[in-house]
Amino acid sequence: MNVESTLRVINQAQVKEVRGVVEGQTLRPLVGCPEFPSERVRAAVATFKPGVHELLHWHAIEVFYYVMAGSAIVRDYHGKDYPVGPGSAIYAPPGIAGSHEWQVGSDGLQLLS
């Protein structure tokens, strides 16, 4: 049997940085973008400048974030605050119940999204 490998190794330093959804946010799309298409997975490194506030929002799909550096307060739909820092993992199910907002700390924030 002859099977061609479809494995891809992507170095984030070689991926073009693009503007994020809010002022002060940039993204480095790693998978699930035109350069590296995927059917079911989307991943990026998201970087926020200090003090950025991303307003309450929700996603049509479930999302997962892993804090690589910096700090923030993640606020849920009911206004409960969750302080996060390096090593924190955040999971938001799809829809209104998974709504969240970010208040980035004075040291900025970098996430695997």
PyMOL commands that set and color helices and strands:
alter all, ss='L'
color gray80, all
select helices_A, chain A and resi 12-14+96-98
alter helices_A, ss='H'
color red, helices_A
select strands_A, chain A and resi 18-19+25-31+43-48+53-57+63-76+81-84+89-92+100-112
alter strands_A, ss='S'
color yellow, strands_A
deselect
rebuild
show_as cartoon
